[in-house]
């Protein structure tokens, strides 16, 4: 038995050393070596891409699947390997390639349609956080299986191509942080299979939120921050029943916050800060039981006399609610109270950044105004009544004095103390 083991081991060594000399590296390996030859690899991340191997299936970033009696390359993940150079077009000559990521490198060419058109098996394409330039390739919708497209964090310019109206089954489209111009096209409403639409931080021409976005009923993430949006928030956004994350911040939106947003039963985060919104918060926001973060600061919203009620989150989560100058986020402590909310007093005040070392950043606390107006006294009484109904005592946080010194630059109307109160106390 021992002799058999020795013979098998010797045979493996012979095959490993001599088969490449007899048969050579397969064609897919040659395509990969061609791709590596066009890239700078200062960290030798691809050092194990050995031309003496029979297949590339054990190389860094390469994954294979057994099909039709052989191993074929189906996935390449070369993300964050400090690679530089033009897009390696030979990768698209791999006939079974379904996953390609070159994210977080220094790929620095334009992206020609002729480079990508052979990638007919691609399902997932991630070229985010590179240095790609030029127009967004109009050929991408012709890739019939493409589900995930991430081109964020590059220097693509020009408009979103009209051909993007014809993706057959795209689920994720991220073009965040590029140099795209033109307006946000209404034809994006044709992509009814989308679950994520991320267009934030592009210098688009001023224009409204396309009402057709409401057609994307599968949408879970909608990021349109800093997109030069003007006009009102379409009430039809309330039809996006699967929406989890809505970001319309840093635009020029006017009018009120639509009551229809209270229909977003799945939403966890709503970002509306730094617009020109007016009026009151929708009274039915208390229906959003999944909501964990709401930020409508730096707008023209009315003050908190409306006594909007927010829902109580679970005891193992944290909620951030911001409608004023103060920024307080409180993650859960080791032993959280039964439930809690966070809120701040006034709208339309300047943002006041708190130091990262502030000790109360890791505690559970709530901001509450210290103004002494009759209206304020009534609100305090209402809170005290609410708190007594759910808690034996309500104590002032020991960090209040630290916050008072941090708020020294704020007006008296914006100064706040920190107190704790249970769920569904008026904000």
C-alpha positions as CSV (number, residue, x, y, z in Angstrom):
1,X,0.0,0.0,0.0
2,X,2.8,2.4,0.9
3,X,4.4,1.6,-2.5
4,X,1.2,2.5,-4.3
5,X,1.0,5.9,-2.5
6,X,4.6,6.6,-3.4
7,X,4.0,5.7,-7.1
8,X,0.8,7.9,-7.2
9,X,2.7,10.8,-5.6
10,X,5.5,10.4,-8.2
11,X,3.0,10.3,-11.0
12,X,1.4,13.5,-9.8
13,X,4.7,15.3,-9.8
14,X,5.5,14.0,-13.3
15,X,2.1,15.1,-14.6
16,X,2.4,18.5,-12.9
17,X,5.8,19.2,-14.4
18,X,5.6,17.6,-17.8
19,X,1.9,18.0,-18.9
20,X,2.3,21.8,-19.5
21,X,5.3,21.1,-21.7
22,X,3.3,18.5,-23.7
23,X,-0.1,20.2,-23.8
24,X,0.7,23.8,-22.8
25,X,-1.6,26.2,-21.0
26,X,-5.1,26.1,-22.3
27,X,-6.6,28.9,-24.3
28,X,-8.4,30.6,-21.4
29,X,-5.1,30.8,-19.5
30,X,-3.5,32.4,-22.6
31,X,-6.2,35.1,-22.6
32,X,-5.6,35.8,-19.0
33,X,-1.9,36.1,-19.5
34,X,-2.5,38.5,-22.3
35,X,-4.7,40.6,-19.9
36,X,-2.0,40.6,-17.3
37,X,0.6,41.7,-19.8
38,X,-1.2,45.0,-20.3
39,X,-1.4,45.8,-16.6
40,X,1.0,47.2,-14.2
41,X,1.2,45.0,-11.0
42,X,3.5,46.8,-8.6
43,X,2.5,44.5,-5.7
44,X,3.0,41.3,-7.7
45,X,-0.6,40.3,-6.9
46,X,-0.7,38.1,-10.0
47,X,2.6,36.5,-9.4
48,X,1.0,33.0,-9.4
49,X,-0.3,33.4,-12.9
50,X,2.1,30.8,-14.1
51,X,2.3,30.0,-17.9
52,X,3.5,26.5,-17.0
53,X,0.2,25.5,-15.5
54,X,-2.3,23.5,-17.5
55,X,-5.3,25.7,-16.5
56,X,-5.6,29.0,-14.7
57,X,-8.2,27.7,-12.3
58,X,-5.9,28.0,-9.2
59,X,-4.7,31.5,-10.1
60,X,-5.4,34.5,-7.8
61,X,-8.8,36.0,-8.6
62,X,-9.8,33.2,-11.0
63,X,-12.7,30.8,-10.4
64,X,-13.7,27.9,-12.6
65,X,-16.7,25.6,-13.0
66,X,-16.7,22.1,-14.4
67,X,-18.8,22.0,-17.6
68,X,-18.9,19.8,-20.7
69,X,-16.1,17.6,-19.4
70,X,-13.6,20.4,-18.6
71,X,-13.0,23.3,-16.2
72,X,-13.9,26.7,-17.6
73,X,-13.3,30.2,-16.2
74,X,-16.6,31.7,-15.0
75,X,-15.5,34.4,-12.6
76,X,-12.6,36.9,-12.3
77,X,-12.3,39.1,-9.2
78,X,-9.2,41.3,-9.3
79,X,-10.6,44.0,-7.1
80,X,-8.4,46.1,-4.9
81,X,-5.1,44.7,-6.2
82,X,-3.4,48.0,-7.0
83,X,-3.5,47.2,-10.8
84,X,-3.1,49.9,-13.3
85,X,-3.4,50.3,-17.1
86,X,-6.1,50.1,-19.7
87,X,-9.1,47.9,-19.6
88,X,-7.9,44.3,-20.4
89,X,-10.2,43.6,-23.3
90,X,-8.9,40.0,-23.7
91,X,-10.9,39.1,-20.6
92,X,-14.1,39.4,-22.6
93,X,-12.8,36.6,-24.9
94,X,-13.5,34.1,-22.1
95,X,-16.7,32.5,-23.4
96,X,-18.1,31.5,-20.1
97,X,-17.2,34.5,-18.0
98,X,-20.2,35.6,-16.0
99,X,-18.6,37.6,-13.2
100,X,-16.0,40.3,-13.7
101,X,-14.7,42.8,-11.0
102,X,-11.8,45.1,-11.4
103,X,-13.1,47.4,-8.6
104,X,-10.8,49.7,-6.7
105,X,-7.8,49.7,-9.0
106,X,-6.3,52.2,-11.4
107,X,-7.8,51.2,-14.7
108,X,-7.4,54.4,-16.7
109,X,-8.6,54.1,-20.3
110,X,-11.9,54.8,-22.0
111,X,-14.2,51.8,-22.2
112,X,-14.9,51.0,-25.8
113,X,-18.0,49.2,-26.9
114,X,-15.9,46.9,-29.0
115,X,-14.1,45.8,-25.8
116,X,-17.3,44.7,-24.0
117,X,-19.5,43.4,-26.8
118,X,-17.8,39.9,-26.7
119,X,-18.7,39.6,-23.0
120,X,-22.1,38.0,-23.8
121,X,-22.2,35.8,-20.8
122,X,-21.6,38.5,-18.2
123,X,-24.1,38.7,-15.3
124,X,-22.1,40.9,-13.0
125,X,-19.8,43.7,-14.1
126,X,-18.1,45.9,-11.4
127,X,-15.6,48.5,-12.6
128,X,-16.2,50.9,-9.8
129,X,-13.5,53.1,-8.2
130,X,-11.1,53.3,-11.1
131,X,-10.0,56.1,-13.4
132,X,-12.1,55.3,-16.5
133,X,-12.9,58.2,-18.8
134,X,-15.0,59.0,-21.8
135,X,-18.7,58.2,-22.4
136,X,-20.5,55.3,-20.7
137,X,-20.5,52.5,-23.3
138,X,-23.8,52.3,-25.1
139,X,-23.3,48.6,-25.9
140,X,-23.9,47.5,-22.3
141,X,-27.6,46.8,-22.7
142,X,-26.8,44.4,-25.5
143,X,-25.3,42.0,-23.0
144,X,-28.4,39.8,-22.6
145,X,-27.7,38.3,-19.1
146,X,-26.4,41.4,-17.4
147,X,-28.0,41.9,-13.9
148,X,-25.5,44.0,-12.0
149,X,-23.6,47.0,-13.5
150,X,-21.5,49.2,-11.2
151,X,-19.4,52.0,-12.8
152,X,-19.4,54.3,-9.8
153,X,-16.4,56.4,-8.8
154,X,-14.9,56.9,-12.2
155,X,-14.6,59.9,-14.6
156,X,-17.3,58.9,-17.2
157,X,-18.8,62.0,-18.8
158,X,-21.6,62.8,-21.2
159,X,-25.3,61.8,-20.8
160,X,-26.7,58.4,-19.8
161,X,-26.9,56.6,-23.2
162,X,-30.5,56.3,-24.7
163,X,-29.7,52.6,-25.2
164,X,-29.9,52.2,-21.4
165,X,-33.7,52.1,-21.8
166,X,-33.4,48.6,-23.2
167,X,-31.6,46.5,-20.5
168,X,-33.6,43.3,-20.6
169,X,-33.1,42.2,-17.0
170,X,-30.9,44.7,-15.1
171,X,-31.3,44.7,-11.3
172,X,-28.5,47.0,-10.2
173,X,-27.4,50.2,-11.9
174,X,-24.8,52.3,-10.1
175,X,-23.3,55.4,-11.9
176,X,-22.6,57.3,-8.6
177,X,-19.7,59.8,-8.5
178,X,-18.9,60.4,-12.2
179,X,-19.0,63.4,-14.4
180,X,-22.3,62.7,-16.1
181,X,-24.3,65.6,-17.5
182,X,-27.6,66.1,-19.3
183,X,-30.8,65.5,-17.3
184,X,-31.8,62.3,-15.5
185,X,-33.6,60.5,-18.4
186,X,-37.2,59.4,-18.0
187,X,-36.5,56.2,-19.9
188,X,-34.9,54.8,-16.8
189,X,-38.5,54.1,-15.8
190,X,-38.5,51.3,-18.4
191,X,-36.1,49.2,-16.3
192,X,-38.8,47.6,-14.3
193,X,-36.5,44.8,-13.0
194,X,-34.3,47.3,-11.2
195,X,-33.7,46.8,-7.4
196,X,-31.0,49.5,-7.1
197,X,-30.7,52.8,-8.9
198,X,-27.7,54.9,-7.8
199,X,-27.0,58.1,-9.7
200,X,-25.8,60.4,-6.8
201,X,-23.0,62.9,-7.1
202,X,-23.1,63.7,-10.8
203,X,-23.3,67.2,-12.4
204,X,-26.5,66.6,-14.2
205,X,-28.4,69.5,-15.7
206,X,-31.1,70.9,-13.5
207,X,-34.3,69.0,-13.8
208,X,-37.1,67.3,-11.9
209,X,-37.2,63.8,-10.5
210,X,-38.7,61.8,-13.5
211,X,-42.2,60.7,-12.5
212,X,-41.5,57.5,-14.4
213,X,-39.2,56.4,-11.5
214,X,-42.5,55.3,-9.9
215,X,-42.7,52.5,-12.4
216,X,-39.8,50.8,-10.8
217,X,-41.9,48.8,-8.3
218,X,-39.1,46.4,-7.5
219,X,-36.8,49.2,-6.4
220,X,-35.2,48.8,-3.0
221,X,-32.5,51.6,-3.2
222,X,-32.9,55.0,-4.9
223,X,-29.9,57.3,-4.6
224,X,-30.3,60.7,-6.3
225,X,-28.2,62.9,-3.9
226,X,-26.5,65.9,-5.4
227,X,-28.1,65.5,-8.9
228,X,-29.2,69.1,-9.4
229,X,-32.8,68.1,-8.9
230,X,-35.5,70.9,-8.9
231,X,-39.2,71.0,-8.4
232,X,-41.3,68.9,-6.0
233,X,-40.9,65.3,-4.8
234,X,-43.3,63.3,-6.9
235,X,-46.1,61.9,-4.7
236,X,-45.9,58.7,-6.9
237,X,-42.6,57.8,-5.1
238,X,-45.0,56.5,-2.4
239,X,-45.9,53.6,-4.8
240,X,-42.4,52.1,-4.3
241,X,-43.5,49.7,-1.7
242,X,-40.2,47.7,-1.6
243,X,-38.1,50.8,-1.1
244,X,-35.6,50.5,1.8
245,X,-33.2,53.4,1.2
246,X,-34.2,56.8,-0.3
247,X,-31.7,59.5,-0.7
248,X,-32.7,62.8,-2.3
249,X,-30.3,65.0,-0.3
250,X,-28.2,68.0,-1.5
251,X,-30.6,69.1,-4.3
252,X,-32.9,72.1,-4.9
253,X,-36.2,70.4,-4.2
254,X,-39.1,72.6,-3.1
255,X,-42.6,72.2,-1.8
256,X,-43.6,69.8,1.0
257,X,-42.7,66.3,1.9
258,X,-45.4,64.2,0.3
259,X,-47.8,62.4,2.6
260,X,-47.4,59.4,0.3
261,X,-43.9,58.7,1.7
262,X,-45.8,57.4,4.7
263,X,-46.8,54.5,2.5
264,X,-43.2,53.2,2.2
265,X,-43.7,50.4,4.7
266,X,-40.2,48.8,4.1
267,X,-38.1,52.0,4.2
268,X,-35.2,52.1,6.7
269,X,-33.5,55.3,5.6
270,X,-34.8,58.6,4.2
271,X,-32.4,61.4,3.4
272,X,-33.9,64.7,2.4
273,X,-31.4,67.1,3.9
274,X,-30.0,70.2,2.2
275,X,-33.0,71.1,0.0
276,X,-35.6,73.9,0.1
277,X,-38.4,71.8,1.3
278,X,-41.1,73.6,3.4
279,X,-44.2,72.8,5.4
280,X,-44.5,70.1,8.1
281,X,-43.4,66.6,8.4
282,X,-46.1,64.1,7.2
283,X,-48.2,63.2,10.3
284,X,-48.3,59.5,9.2
285,X,-44.6,59.0,9.4
286,X,-45.4,57.0,12.5
287,X,-46.6,54.3,10.2
288,X,-43.0,53.6,9.1
289,X,-42.2,51.0,11.6
290,X,-39.0,49.9,9.8
291,X,-37.6,53.4,9.7
292,X,-34.2,53.8,11.4
293,X,-32.8,57.0,9.9
294,X,-34.7,60.1,8.8
295,X,-32.8,63.4,8.0
296,X,-34.7,66.4,6.7
297,X,-32.3,69.0,8.1
298,X,-31.2,72.2,6.3
299,X,-34.6,72.8,4.8
300,X,-37.4,75.3,5.5
301,X,-39.6,72.9,7.5
302,X,-41.8,74.2,10.2
303,X,-40.8,73.7,13.8
304,X,-41.6,70.8,16.1
305,X,-44.8,72.2,17.5
306,X,-46.6,69.9,15.1
307,X,-45.8,67.1,17.6
308,X,-45.0,64.5,15.0
309,X,-44.9,61.0,16.5
310,X,-42.3,58.5,15.4
311,X,-42.5,54.7,15.9
312,X,-40.5,52.8,18.4
313,X,-37.6,50.7,17.0
314,X,-36.8,47.4,18.4
315,X,-34.5,47.2,21.5
316,X,-31.5,46.0,19.4
317,X,-31.5,48.7,16.8
318,X,-30.8,52.4,16.7
319,X,-32.7,55.3,15.2
320,X,-31.4,58.6,13.9
321,X,-34.0,61.3,13.4
322,X,-32.7,64.7,12.4
323,X,-34.8,67.8,11.5
324,X,-32.5,70.5,12.8
325,X,-29.0,71.7,13.3
326,X,-27.8,69.0,15.5
327,X,-26.3,65.7,14.4
328,X,-26.6,62.9,17.0
329,X,-26.3,59.2,16.1
330,X,-26.5,56.7,18.9
331,X,-25.7,53.0,18.2
332,X,-27.1,50.4,20.6
333,X,-25.4,49.9,24.0
334,X,-24.6,46.5,25.4
335,X,-27.9,46.5,27.4
336,X,-30.4,48.7,25.5
337,X,-33.5,50.1,27.1
338,X,-36.9,48.8,26.0
339,X,-37.1,51.3,23.1
340,X,-36.1,54.8,22.3
341,X,-36.1,57.5,19.7
342,X,-33.8,60.4,18.9
343,X,-34.9,63.8,17.8
344,X,-33.7,67.4,17.8
345,X,-35.5,70.7,18.3
346,X,-35.4,73.2,15.5
347,X,-35.2,73.2,11.8
348,X,-33.2,75.5,9.5
349,X,-30.2,76.0,11.6
350,X,-26.6,75.5,10.6
351,X,-25.0,72.1,11.0
352,X,-22.9,71.8,14.1
353,X,-20.3,69.0,14.0
354,X,-19.6,67.2,17.2
355,X,-16.1,65.9,18.0
356,X,-15.5,62.3,17.2
357,X,-14.2,61.8,20.8
358,X,-17.4,63.0,22.4
359,X,-18.2,60.4,25.1
360,X,-21.9,60.4,24.4
361,X,-21.5,59.3,20.8
362,X,-21.6,55.7,22.1
363,X,-24.4,56.2,24.6
364,X,-28.1,56.2,24.2
365,X,-29.3,59.8,24.6
366,X,-31.8,62.1,23.0
367,X,-31.7,65.8,22.3
368,X,-34.4,67.9,23.7
369,X,-34.7,71.8,23.6
370,X,-34.1,73.9,26.6
371,X,-36.1,76.9,25.5
372,X,-38.5,78.2,28.2
373,X,-41.4,79.4,26.0
374,X,-45.0,78.5,27.2
375,X,-45.3,76.3,24.2
376,X,-42.1,74.5,25.1
377,X,-43.3,74.0,28.7
378,X,-46.4,72.3,27.4
379,X,-44.3,70.0,25.3
380,X,-42.1,69.1,28.2
381,X,-45.2,68.3,30.3
382,X,-46.5,66.0,27.5
383,X,-43.1,64.3,27.3
384,X,-43.0,63.9,31.1
385,X,-46.5,62.4,31.1
386,X,-45.5,60.0,28.2
387,X,-42.4,59.0,30.0
388,X,-44.0,58.3,33.3
389,X,-46.5,56.1,31.6
390,X,-43.7,53.8,30.5
391,X,-40.8,54.3,32.8
392,X,-40.4,54.7,36.6
393,X,-38.0,57.6,36.2
394,X,-36.4,59.8,33.6
395,X,-32.9,61.0,34.1
396,X,-30.7,63.6,32.5
397,X,-27.6,62.1,30.8
398,X,-24.3,62.7,32.5
399,X,-23.0,63.8,29.2
400,X,-25.3,66.8,29.1
401,X,-22.6,69.2,30.3
402,X,-20.2,68.0,27.6
403,X,-22.9,68.6,25.0
404,X,-23.6,72.1,26.5
405,X,-20.0,73.0,25.9
406,X,-20.0,71.5,22.4
407,X,-23.1,73.6,21.6
408,X,-21.6,76.8,22.8
409,X,-21.6,78.2,19.3
410,X,-25.3,77.6,18.7
411,X,-28.0,80.1,19.4
412,X,-30.1,79.8,22.5
413,X,-33.0,78.5,20.5
414,X,-30.8,75.7,19.2
415,X,-29.0,74.8,22.4
416,X,-30.1,71.4,23.8
417,X,-29.8,69.2,26.8
418,X,-29.8,65.5,26.6
419,X,-32.6,63.5,28.2
420,X,-34.0,60.0,27.7
421,X,-37.6,59.1,27.1
422,X,-39.4,56.0,26.0
423,X,-41.2,55.1,22.8
424,X,-43.8,57.3,21.1
425,X,-43.1,60.4,23.1
426,X,-43.8,63.4,20.9
427,X,-40.7,64.7,19.1
